[in-house]
């Protein structure tokens, strides 16, 4: 994550502060003359944290850019087929095959940097156009 932030031009000082927040930390405490055993402090971001969405967007943008360098296909009629907001990603396409191909490629690039898809939260929808004049439905 640290390297991704640097590539996006985030100030080194801010990137180091974020890195410290994500770094594994151990601590002890002293009460009088007694020193406690060393204990682990879990440092991580959870969904809903102030930086969580921002870091997710940086990581996802990095994965998307890596994918776009490898292949073309995230645009349909000049519009983007991939829309993201916070932790939500929407992939659209002109065919089921295109959507599957783009999804699989994005999953591979995302997994390489540690992003994973929560299958339990994954949904899909199919949009159809209805031509009332000719009574034809195309999906």
C-alpha positions in Angstrom: 0.0 0.0 0.0 2.9 2.3 0.8 4.3 2.0 -2.7 0.9 2.6 -4.3 0.5 5.8 -2.3 4.0 7.0 -3.4 3.1 6.2 -7.1 0.0 8.4 -6.8 2.1 11.3 -5.6 1.0 11.3 -1.9 3.5 13.3 0.2 6.1 11.0 1.7 5.3 12.3 5.2 1.6 11.3 4.9 2.5 8.0 3.3 4.8 7.2 6.2 2.1 8.1 8.7 -0.3 5.8 7.0 2.3 3.1 6.9 2.8 3.5 10.7 -0.9 3.0 11.2 -0.8 -0.2 9.3 2.4 -1.5 10.9 2.4 -4.3 13.5 3.1 -2.8 17.0 4.0 -4.4 20.3 4.0 -2.7 23.7 4.6 -3.1 27.4 3.5 -1.1 30.4 5.0 -0.6 33.8 3.1 -0.4 37.1 5.4 0.6 39.9 8.4 -1.7 39.6 6.6 -4.4 37.6 6.9 -4.5 33.8 4.1 -6.3 31.9 4.6 -9.0 29.3 4.8 -7.7 25.7 1.4 -7.5 24.0 0.3 -7.0 20.4 -1.6 -3.9 19.3 -3.6 -4.6 16.2 -3.3 -1.7 13.8 -5.5 -1.9 10.7 -8.3 -0.1 9.0 -11.8 -1.4 9.0 -14.6 -0.5 6.7 -16.0 2.8 8.0 -12.6 4.1 9.2 -11.7 7.6 8.0 -8.9 6.4 5.7 -10.4 3.1 4.8 -12.4 4.3 1.7 -9.5 6.5 0.5 -6.9 3.7 0.7 -9.3 1.3 -0.9 -9.9 3.7 -3.8 -6.1 4.1 -4.3 -5.6 0.4 -4.3 -8.5 -0.3 -6.7 -7.4 2.6 -9.0 -3.9 1.0 -9.1 -5.4 -2.4 -9.9 -7.6 -0.9 -12.7 -4.6 1.0 -14.2 -2.6 -2.2 -14.2 -5.5 -4.0 -15.9 -5.9 -1.3 -18.5 -2.2 -1.4 -19.4 -2.6 -5.2 -20.1 -5.9 -5.0 -22.1 -8.4 -2.7 -23.6 -12.0 -3.1 -22.8 -13.1 -1.1 -19.8 -15.0 1.3 -22.1 -18.2 0.8 -24.0 -19.3 3.4 -26.6 -16.8 5.8 -25.1 -18.2 5.4 -21.5 -16.6 3.7 -18.6 -17.7 0.2 -17.8 -16.3 0.3 -14.3 -17.8 2.5 -11.7 -16.6 2.6 -8.1 -17.8 4.4 -5.0 -16.3 3.7 -1.6 -16.3 -0.1 -1.3 -18.8 -0.7 -4.1 -17.7 -1.7 -7.6 -20.0 -1.9 -10.6 -18.9 -3.5 -13.9 -21.1 -3.1 -17.0 -20.7 -4.3 -20.5 -22.3 -5.0 -23.8 -22.4 -8.7 -23.3 -22.2 -11.3 -20.5 -18.9 -12.5 -22.0 -17.4 -9.0 -21.8 -18.5 -8.5 -18.2 -17.1 -11.9 -17.1 -13.8 -11.2 -18.9 -13.4 -7.8 -17.3 -14.4 -9.1 -13.9 -12.0 -12.0 -14.0 -9.1 -9.7 -15.1 -9.9 -7.1 -12.5 -10.1 -9.8 -9.8 -6.6 -11.1 -10.8 -5.1 -7.6 -10.7 -6.8 -6.8 -7.4 -5.7 -10.0 -5.7 -2.1 -9.3 -6.6 -2.2 -6.2 -4.3 -4.3 -7.8 -1.6 -7.9 -6.8 -2.4 -10.4 -9.6 -2.2 -14.1 -9.8 -3.2 -16.6 -10.7 -0.6 -18.7 -13.3 -2.4 -21.5 -13.0 0.1 -22.0 -9.4 -0.8 -21.6 -9.8 -4.6 -24.7 -9.2 -6.6 -25.5 -8.9 -10.3 -28.3 -7.5 -12.3 -29.4 -7.7 -15.9 -30.8 -4.7 -17.7 -33.1 -5.1 -20.8 -34.4 -2.6 -23.3 -38.0 -2.8 -24.3 -39.0 -1.5 -27.8 -42.8 -0.9 -27.3 -43.3 0.0 -30.9 -42.0 -3.3 -32.3 -42.8 -5.3 -29.1 -39.2 -6.5 -28.8 -37.1 -7.0 -25.6 -33.4 -7.1 -25.9 -31.1 -8.0 -23.0 
